[in-house]
Amino acid sequence: MKKLLVNILRKFFELCARNYFRRNHPKVVVISGSIGKTSTKEAAGVVLAERWRVRKSRGNENSMLGVPFGIVGVEYPGSRRIKNPLVAMKISWQFVKKSFSRDGTEIIVQELGTDSPGEIPHFGKYIKADFAIVTAITPEHMEGFKTIGAIAVEELSVKDYSDHLIINTDDTPKKYLKDLKFTPYVAKSVEAPKLLGRHSQIPVRGAVTLAKLLGMTDEEIARGVKKIEPTKGRMRLFDGINNTKLIDDTYNSS
């Protein structure tokens, strides 16, 4: 019964997301890939905010049920609470109000996740993106996908509902890029001073590539990059006792 309720809610939320797009017409940036989606989304949101009114999905709100929340701008209560009929009714009313409002958002940056084949293509039923960023094609959820080839098909399916594709070619096997029209990540970018570790700068390259394609100036991009901070649980540096330093890299990602 609860599974039926969730499926009904998901379809209703997707319908509201379509209506939101019809009324507001924001530019849409979607982010897929095996790793680095949330960090790339956060970096892109910060940099683009130097020029535009930007809304980015909260946390890693990237599931089949969670994505409409990020698009419409309603806070996701979690998979357990939403099964409560009273919570579901309250949130449904919020979706209705949001879907008919004009909130002034100029760009939406939305993370897309997948646990099994078919989920990334499904988002194309109600999302039409201006840009799609693919962060990497590497092993993830292998119990469902079995092969890297299956993961590539899944993650790269964003091309089917996006006008422009951006790919991190350093972490994507070249054999999956044949016959694809895309823009690779910039080779170098302004480094974000608040990020720890060279690998933490890779999402910044994705954000800078997007910003350049959108026509931002070097000065705007540099200002934005300086404001990028590490995402919770991902290489965050804290002061410890006795002049020690603590690195919080505890997020359980793929």
Secondary structure by P-SEA (a helix, b strand, c coil): caaaaaaaaaaaaaaaaaaaaaccccbbbbbbcccaaaaaaaaaaaaaccccccccccccccccccaaaaaaccccccccccccaaaaaaaaaaaaaaaaccccccbbbbbbbbcccaaaaaaaccccccbbbbcccccccccccccaaaaaaaaacccccccbbbbcccccccccccccccccccccccccccccccccaaaaaaaaaaaaaacccaaaaaaaaaacccccccbbbbbbccbbbbbccccccc
